[in-house]
Amino acid sequence: MDFSISPDLDRLRQRIRTFVAERILPLEEDPASYDTHENIDLGLLERLRGEARAEGLWCLQLPVEDGGLGVGIQGMAVCYEEMNRSIFGPVVFNSAAPDDGNMMVLSMLGTPEQKARWLQPIASGDIRSAFVMTEPHPGGGSDPSMINTTAELKGDTYVVRGRKWFITGGAEATHFILIARTSNDPRHGLSAMMFHKDQPGWRIVRRIPIMGPEEHGGHCELEFDGLEIAKENLLLEEGKGLRVTQTRLGPARLTHCMRWLGLSKRCMEIAQAYASQREGFGMRLADRESVQLMLGDLAMRIEIGRLLVMKAAWALDRGERAQAEVSMAKILVANVLHDAADRAIQINGARGYSKDTRLEWIYRYARQARLVDGADEVHQMVLNRHLTEKGRDFWSWPVQ
């Protein structure tokens, strides 16, 4: 496993780094840069997106034929860290969830006609999208076998009834990918299908308030009461919904980790900068052993997270499912992000708890990392299953 990167990829990384430092980070200090949900103002976002497109820094996760830069999963790991040095960064480059994962799954599984209709408007930045899977109790969450929302085929049209919630971006999305039950088959009972926001038969019940800052479009509860979806808008075919979710969620979980590493490193920067200048009781915070231990431990854990992410990315680029690798990265990096924000606040004292830095924003955002796309405990169960199946071979080396 060689994790060195090409000169071309390093140049792309440097260009993203410069763009973030010069054009995005300064905007975080201006209250006018934020919308009412503490994300980047949509007017400002549109301007920055135009600049990113003009610089050739747009949608790098997609293959060239679908309008991207085709850098691969490992290339994304390198670049996404740089993007999320800013809390605004990923969405500027069209690399933020949920559009990021939706574009990748449509690129991988969509027909040419479906790509033209459902993918290209997202890839061009004209619209936003949402992935509609999670349901309130007793419906499906981390366990998709519990999904209760039904799509009954009548002629060439599916009629959808049910309820979903915590649908990220729902209030701003135009294109939706829905996971619904089309039969009671334990392995092939779910199907994935696309619909447009203007179709009748569904509604947003509410935008669910959360403790942290929100993605554009929030986290919504949806109700379906007779939404009609043409059979041609199935992704893959009937009964292949579980494959669609697996194809989407593996890389999407890893891209979360890539972005979280960028935020973790940002927390370190803020902590180091303050510790280097703040004095008390005759010495700088940076010279105190307790502070050095905190920062040294975080630096090590961030690097462990980077290595886990890169190993998983390497495996995905080789065509492997990399379930265990993705789960390990997801658990570790989610916790590192939370701890990086927490310790940076501790080092900054009252300043860190205030809105004078971005730390409190990151801290509130970070708590969801241990829940989204599978709670820590779910991924620990996945790892135990792999360990049980493989025994000592769980720790095997890849052989060329």
C-alpha positions as CSV (number, residue, x, y, z in Angstrom):
1,M,0.0,0.0,0.0
2,D,1.7,3.1,-1.3
3,F,-0.1,6.3,-0.1
4,S,2.2,8.7,-1.9
5,I,0.3,11.0,-4.2
6,S,1.0,12.2,-7.8
7,P,2.3,15.6,-8.5
8,D,-0.9,16.4,-10.3
9,L,-3.0,15.5,-7.3
10,D,-0.7,17.5,-5.0
11,R,-1.2,20.5,-7.3
12,L,-4.9,20.1,-7.1
13,R,-4.7,19.9,-3.3
14,Q,-2.6,23.0,-3.1
15,R,-5.1,24.9,-5.3
16,I,-8.0,23.9,-3.1
17,R,-5.9,24.9,0.0
18,T,-5.2,28.3,-1.4
19,F,-8.9,28.9,-2.5
20,V,-10.1,27.9,1.0
21,A,-7.5,30.1,2.8
22,E,-8.0,33.2,0.6
23,R,-11.6,33.2,-0.4
24,I,-13.6,31.2,2.1
25,L,-12.0,31.3,5.6
26,P,-12.1,35.2,5.8
27,L,-15.9,35.0,5.3
28,E,-16.5,33.0,8.4
29,E,-15.8,36.0,10.5
30,D,-18.6,38.1,9.0
31,P,-22.1,37.5,10.5
32,A,-23.6,38.4,7.2
33,S,-22.1,35.3,5.7
34,Y,-24.6,33.0,7.5
35,D,-28.2,32.1,6.9
36,T,-30.7,31.7,9.7
37,H,-29.6,28.1,10.3
38,E,-25.9,28.9,10.7
39,N,-24.8,27.7,7.3
40,I,-23.4,29.8,4.5
41,D,-25.8,32.3,3.0
42,L,-27.2,31.0,-0.3
43,G,-26.4,34.2,-2.2
44,L,-22.8,34.1,-1.1
45,L,-22.6,30.4,-1.8
46,E,-23.7,30.9,-5.4
47,R,-21.0,33.4,-5.9
48,L,-18.3,31.2,-4.4
49,R,-19.5,28.2,-6.4
50,G,-19.1,30.2,-9.6
51,E,-15.6,31.0,-8.6
52,A,-14.8,27.4,-7.8
53,R,-16.2,26.3,-11.2
54,A,-14.1,29.0,-13.0
55,E,-11.0,27.7,-11.2
56,G,-11.6,24.1,-12.3
57,L,-12.2,23.0,-8.7
58,W,-15.7,21.6,-9.2
59,C,-17.3,18.2,-8.4
60,L,-13.9,16.4,-8.4
61,Q,-15.5,13.2,-7.1
62,L,-17.3,12.3,-10.3
63,P,-15.6,10.7,-13.3
64,V,-14.8,13.0,-16.2
65,E,-17.6,11.7,-18.4
66,D,-20.1,12.7,-15.7
67,G,-18.7,16.2,-15.3
68,G,-16.1,15.7,-12.6
69,L,-12.4,15.6,-12.2
70,G,-12.1,11.8,-11.7
71,V,-9.6,11.8,-8.9
72,G,-10.8,8.5,-7.3
73,I,-11.6,7.8,-3.7
74,Q,-7.9,8.3,-2.6
75,G,-7.8,11.6,-4.4
76,M,-11.0,12.6,-2.6
77,A,-9.4,11.8,0.7
78,V,-6.5,14.1,0.0
79,C,-8.7,17.0,-1.3
80,Y,-11.7,16.8,1.1
81,E,-9.4,17.4,4.1
82,E,-8.3,20.6,2.5
83,M,-11.9,21.6,1.7
84,N,-13.2,21.2,5.2
85,R,-10.5,23.4,6.8
86,S,-13.5,25.8,6.5
87,I,-16.9,25.0,7.8
88,F,-18.2,26.3,4.5
89,G,-15.8,24.5,2.3
90,P,-17.3,21.3,0.9
91,V,-20.6,22.8,-0.3
92,V,-18.6,25.4,-2.3
93,F,-16.9,22.7,-4.3
94,N,-20.1,20.6,-4.7
95,S,-18.6,18.0,-2.5
96,A,-21.0,18.2,0.5
97,A,-23.5,15.6,1.8
98,P,-26.0,14.6,0.8
99,D,-25.4,15.6,-2.9
100,D,-21.9,14.1,-2.8
101,G,-23.2,10.5,-2.1
102,N,-26.2,10.9,-4.3
103,M,-24.1,12.0,-7.3
104,M,-21.7,9.1,-6.8
105,V,-24.4,6.4,-6.6
106,L,-26.2,7.8,-9.7
107,S,-22.9,7.9,-11.5
108,M,-22.2,4.3,-10.6
109,L,-25.7,2.8,-11.1
110,G,-27.8,5.1,-13.3
111,T,-28.6,4.5,-16.9
112,P,-27.5,7.1,-19.4
113,E,-31.0,8.5,-19.5
114,Q,-31.2,8.6,-15.7
115,K,-27.9,10.3,-15.5
116,A,-29.0,13.0,-17.9
117,R,-32.3,13.6,-16.0
118,W,-31.4,13.0,-12.4
119,L,-27.6,13.4,-12.0
120,Q,-26.5,16.2,-14.3
121,P,-28.6,19.0,-12.7
122,I,-27.0,18.1,-9.3
123,A,-23.5,17.9,-10.8
124,S,-23.9,21.2,-12.5
125,G,-25.0,22.8,-9.2
126,D,-28.4,23.8,-10.5
127,I,-30.3,21.9,-7.9
128,R,-29.8,20.1,-4.6
129,S,-30.8,16.5,-3.7
130,A,-31.7,14.2,-0.8
131,F,-31.5,10.5,0.1
132,V,-34.8,9.3,1.6
133,M,-34.3,6.2,3.8
134,T,-34.6,6.7,7.6
135,E,-38.0,6.2,9.2
136,P,-39.4,6.9,12.7
137,H,-40.0,4.0,15.0
138,P,-41.0,1.2,14.2
139,G,-39.6,1.8,10.8
140,G,-36.0,1.4,9.5
141,G,-33.0,3.3,10.6
142,S,-29.6,1.6,10.7
143,D,-31.5,-1.7,10.0
144,P,-33.0,-1.3,6.5
145,S,-34.9,-4.6,6.9
146,M,-37.3,-2.7,9.1
147,I,-38.4,-0.2,6.4
148,N,-42.1,0.2,6.3
149,T,-42.7,2.8,3.6
150,T,-44.3,0.9,0.7
151,A,-44.2,1.4,-3.1
152,E,-47.0,-0.7,-4.7
153,L,-46.8,-1.3,-8.4
154,K,-50.0,-0.5,-10.3
155,G,-49.4,-0.9,-14.0
156,D,-46.2,0.9,-14.8
157,T,-46.4,3.2,-11.7
158,Y,-45.4,2.8,-8.1
159,V,-47.7,4.3,-5.5
160,V,-45.8,5.3,-2.4
161,R,-47.2,5.5,1.2
162,G,-45.4,6.0,4.4
163,R,-43.3,8.3,6.5
164,K,-39.6,9.2,6.6
165,W,-37.6,11.5,8.9
166,F,-34.2,13.1,9.4
167,I,-33.9,13.5,5.7
168,T,-30.9,15.8,5.2
169,G,-31.4,18.7,2.8
170,G,-35.1,17.9,2.3
171,A,-36.4,21.4,2.4
172,E,-34.0,22.6,-0.4
173,A,-33.9,19.4,-2.5
174,T,-35.3,19.1,-6.0
175,H,-34.3,15.5,-6.7
176,F,-34.9,12.7,-4.3
177,I,-33.7,9.1,-4.1
178,L,-36.3,7.1,-2.1
179,I,-35.8,3.6,-0.5
180,A,-39.2,1.9,-0.2
181,R,-40.6,-1.6,0.3
182,T,-41.8,-3.3,-2.9
183,S,-42.2,-6.8,-1.4
184,N,-41.7,-8.8,1.7
185,D,-38.8,-10.8,0.4
186,P,-36.1,-10.6,3.1
187,R,-33.3,-10.0,0.7
188,H,-35.0,-8.4,-2.3
189,G,-37.8,-6.5,-0.7
190,L,-36.5,-3.0,-1.1
191,S,-36.3,-0.8,-4.2
192,A,-34.7,2.6,-4.9
193,M,-36.5,5.1,-7.1
194,M,-36.2,8.8,-7.9
195,F,-38.8,11.6,-7.7
196,H,-39.0,15.3,-8.3
197,K,-40.1,17.8,-5.6
198,D,-43.0,19.1,-7.7
199,Q,-44.7,15.7,-7.9
200,P,-47.9,15.5,-5.9
201,G,-48.6,12.9,-3.2
202,W,-46.0,13.8,-0.6
203,R,-45.2,16.7,1.8
204,I,-42.7,18.0,4.3
205,V,-44.3,17.5,7.7
206,R,-41.7,19.6,9.6
207,R,-38.1,20.7,9.6
208,I,-36.8,18.9,12.7
209,P,-34.8,21.3,15.0
210,I,-31.4,20.0,15.9
211,M,-28.7,21.0,18.4
212,G,-26.1,21.8,15.8
213,P,-25.9,24.0,12.7
214,E,-27.8,22.6,9.8
215,E,-27.0,21.7,6.2
216,H,-29.0,23.6,3.7
217,G,-32.6,22.2,3.7
218,G,-32.3,21.0,7.3
219,H,-33.4,17.5,8.5
220,C,-37.0,16.9,7.5
221,E,-39.8,14.6,8.3
222,L,-41.7,13.6,5.1
223,E,-45.1,12.0,4.6
224,F,-46.1,10.0,1.5
225,D,-49.7,9.6,0.7
226,G,-50.0,8.4,-2.9
227,L,-46.9,9.7,-4.6
228,E,-46.7,8.1,-8.0
229,I,-43.3,7.2,-9.4
230,A,-42.9,5.8,-12.9
231,K,-41.2,2.4,-13.2
232,E,-38.6,3.9,-15.5
233,N,-37.3,5.9,-12.5
234,L,-36.2,2.8,-10.6
235,L,-32.5,2.9,-9.8
236,L,-31.3,-0.6,-11.0
237,E,-34.4,-2.8,-10.8
238,E,-37.1,-3.8,-8.4
239,G,-35.7,-5.5,-5.4
240,K,-32.2,-4.0,-5.7
241,G,-32.7,-1.3,-3.1
242,L,-30.3,-2.9,-0.6
243,R,-27.6,-2.9,-3.2
244,V,-28.2,0.7,-3.9
245,T,-27.9,1.6,-0.2
246,Q,-24.7,-0.4,0.2
247,T,-23.2,1.2,-3.0
248,R,-24.1,4.7,-1.7
249,L,-23.4,4.5,2.0
250,G,-20.0,2.9,2.0
251,P,-18.2,5.7,0.1
252,A,-20.5,8.3,1.6
253,R,-19.5,7.3,5.2
254,L,-15.9,7.6,4.2
255,T,-16.3,11.0,2.6
256,H,-17.8,12.2,5.9
257,C,-14.6,11.0,7.6
258,M,-12.4,12.9,5.0
259,R,-14.3,16.1,5.8
260,W,-14.2,15.5,9.5
261,L,-10.5,15.2,9.4
262,G,-10.3,18.6,7.9
263,L,-12.4,20.1,10.8
264,S,-10.3,18.2,13.3
265,K,-7.1,19.8,12.0
266,R,-8.8,23.2,12.0
267,C,-9.6,22.7,15.7
268,M,-5.9,21.9,16.3
269,E,-4.9,25.1,14.4
270,I,-7.1,27.3,16.6
271,A,-5.9,25.6,19.8
272,Q,-2.2,25.9,18.8
273,A,-2.5,29.5,17.8
274,Y,-4.1,30.5,21.1
275,A,-1.7,28.4,23.2
276,S,1.3,30.0,21.6
277,Q,0.3,33.5,22.7
278,R,-1.8,33.1,25.8
279,E,0.2,33.5,29.1
280,G,-0.8,32.7,32.6
281,F,1.1,32.2,35.9
282,G,4.4,33.2,34.2
283,M,4.4,31.0,31.2
284,R,2.7,30.3,27.8
285,L,0.0,27.7,27.6
286,A,2.0,26.1,24.8
287,D,4.9,25.5,27.3
288,R,2.7,23.6,29.8
289,E,3.1,19.9,29.7
290,S,-0.7,19.3,30.1
291,V,-1.4,21.3,26.9
292,Q,1.4,19.6,25.0
293,L,0.0,16.2,26.0
294,M,-3.5,17.1,24.7
295,L,-2.2,18.4,21.4
296,G,0.3,15.6,20.9
297,D,-2.4,12.9,21.5
298,L,-4.8,14.6,19.1
299,A,-2.1,14.9,16.4
300,M,-1.5,11.2,16.7
301,R,-5.1,10.2,16.6
302,I,-5.8,12.5,13.6
303,E,-3.0,10.8,11.8
304,I,-4.4,7.3,12.7
305,G,-7.7,8.5,11.3
306,R,-6.0,9.6,8.1
307,L,-4.3,6.3,7.6
308,L,-7.6,4.4,8.2
309,V,-9.4,6.6,5.7
310,M,-6.7,6.2,3.1
311,K,-6.6,2.4,3.6
312,A,-10.4,2.2,3.1
313,A,-10.1,4.5,0.1
314,W,-7.4,2.4,-1.4
315,A,-9.6,-0.7,-1.0
316,L,-12.6,1.0,-2.6
317,D,-10.5,2.2,-5.5
318,R,-9.6,-1.5,-6.0
319,G,-13.2,-2.5,-6.3
320,E,-13.5,-4.0,-2.8
321,R,-16.5,-3.3,-0.5
322,A,-14.2,-2.5,2.4
323,Q,-17.0,-2.7,5.0
324,A,-14.6,-3.3,7.9
325,E,-12.2,-0.6,6.8
326,V,-15.0,2.0,6.4
327,S,-16.5,1.1,9.8
328,M,-13.1,1.4,11.6
329,A,-12.6,4.8,10.0
330,K,-16.1,6.0,10.8
331,I,-15.9,5.1,14.5
332,L,-12.4,6.5,15.0
333,V,-12.7,9.8,13.0
334,A,-16.1,10.6,14.4
335,N,-14.7,10.5,17.9
336,V,-11.6,12.3,17.0
337,L,-13.6,15.2,15.6
338,H,-15.6,15.5,18.9
339,D,-12.5,15.3,21.0
340,A,-10.5,17.8,18.9
341,A,-13.3,20.3,19.3
342,D,-13.7,19.6,23.0
343,R,-10.0,19.9,23.8
344,A,-9.5,23.0,21.6
345,I,-12.4,24.7,23.5
346,Q,-10.7,23.6,26.8
347,I,-7.4,25.2,25.7
348,N,-9.1,28.4,24.6
349,G,-11.2,28.6,27.8
350,A,-14.1,31.0,27.7
351,R,-13.0,32.2,24.3
352,G,-13.5,28.7,22.9
353,Y,-17.0,28.5,24.4
354,S,-17.9,31.8,22.8
355,K,-18.7,32.6,19.2
356,D,-15.4,34.4,18.8
357,T,-14.0,31.2,17.2
358,R,-15.6,28.5,15.1
359,L,-15.0,26.0,17.8
360,E,-18.5,26.0,19.4
361,W,-20.0,25.6,15.8
362,I,-17.8,22.6,15.2
363,Y,-18.5,21.2,18.7
364,R,-22.2,21.2,18.1
365,Y,-21.8,19.8,14.6
366,A,-19.4,17.1,15.8
367,R,-21.9,15.4,18.1
368,Q,-23.9,14.1,15.2
369,A,-20.8,12.4,13.7
370,R,-21.2,9.4,16.0
371,L,-24.8,8.9,14.8
372,V,-25.1,9.8,11.1
373,D,-24.7,6.9,8.6
374,G,-24.7,4.4,11.4
375,A,-24.1,4.9,15.1
376,D,-20.7,3.8,16.6
377,E,-22.3,0.8,18.1
378,V,-23.7,-0.4,14.7
379,H,-20.2,-0.2,13.2
380,Q,-18.7,-2.0,16.1
381,M,-21.2,-4.8,15.5
382,V,-20.1,-4.9,11.8
383,L,-16.5,-5.2,12.9
384,N,-17.3,-8.0,15.3
385,R,-19.2,-9.9,12.6
386,H,-16.1,-9.6,10.3
387,L,-13.9,-10.7,13.2
388,T,-16.1,-13.7,13.9
389,E,-16.2,-14.7,10.2
390,K,-12.5,-14.3,9.5
391,G,-10.8,-15.1,12.8
392,R,-7.1,-14.4,12.7
393,D,-7.4,-13.5,9.0
394,F,-9.2,-10.3,10.1
395,W,-5.7,-8.8,10.4
396,S,-4.3,-10.2,7.1
397,W,-2.2,-8.2,4.7
398,P,-3.3,-7.7,1.1
399,V,-1.3,-9.8,-1.3
400,Q,-0.7,-8.5,-4.9
